[in-house]
Amino acid sequence: MEFNFNWIGGATFIVSIADIKIAVDPVLCKKGTVQNYFWFKSMRIEEPVYEKSDFENIDLWLITHNHLDHLDSEGLEVITDNAKIITNYNASTVLYKSGKTNVTVLKWHQKSVFICKGYTITIQAIPAIHGINPLSAFFAGKVNGYFVTINKDNQELSIYITSDTVYKKVVLKPIVSKKIDVLIPNMGAAKKGTWIMTLTLDSAMLEKLISKINPLIVIPVHYGTFAHYYETSEAIKALNNPRILMVKVGSKTALKV
């Protein structure tokens, strides 16, 4: 199945299949914006790159959690009030307050299925553990990863979106036996080397994840965008894995699996 991948920056991207558009975690604040995460502050060091039309006619929004580097006020503005949204509980409160009404809340392992333009789209919430340190993960709150399958005319595309997680057995268990065409991991090793400890995947964890779930294509996101994303693209490139596709912010890449 053919699809297009558009990385806006950070955790924000759009997957398009024919006239279907699925968008994830809109954070659209400008370069230089300082966000407050209670334990620390972080500045956006790269601009989001997009055109207004990129966010028009989005068929499905996937929101993984409520942290500001995944859902901010500028991002909320591009989600239309009646847009179809899949999210977790902590982000749902933000969405409801902003006037969004078509919201489905998924707990870990739950699924939602809907038909859109002749496609059957199934979304399963996958556990995401937001930190190696159990205390940090607890205070970071629940996060949804998503396993998405898109079917039409006996063709299927399967995508695993890790969101903010580290490598843990509880994350692997529901995903390891699935056929995964595309892995989209949130990288950056956020806060690695600090007392908070690593909050998102680093390159070593990614290498282990790839070996366990065997995806066809890997498209890393969530690195370089904010100051607390400590690991750069060079660490990912150093894995020298031919499955890993490094895309540029603002690029629109056509792919086929």
Summary of the structure (lengths in Angstrom):
residues: 257
radius of gyration: 16.7
end to end distance: 5.5
largest distance: 50.8
contacts: 869
relative contact order: 0.17
helix: 18%
strand: 33%
